[in-house]
């Protein structure tokens, strides 16, 4: 199962139960130095919050916003 979720719509994904499981995620963006497209690929397990991929993506978003 694949979901494409823009960062600004991540909060709307809370009702997608599959995202609370372990899984692989891809983060697409642009390299700050070269301006070229880049992709980060990783895996997420179920966290202490009982949230898998969605929990990890929310952590990424918080870190990117400097929280």
PyMOL commands that set and color helices and strands:
alter all, ss='L'
color gray80, all
select helices_A, chain A and resi 7-15+17-20+53-65
alter helices_A, ss='H'
color red, helices_A
select strands_A, chain A and resi 23-30+37-44
alter strands_A, ss='S'
color yellow, strands_A
deselect
rebuild
show_as cartoon
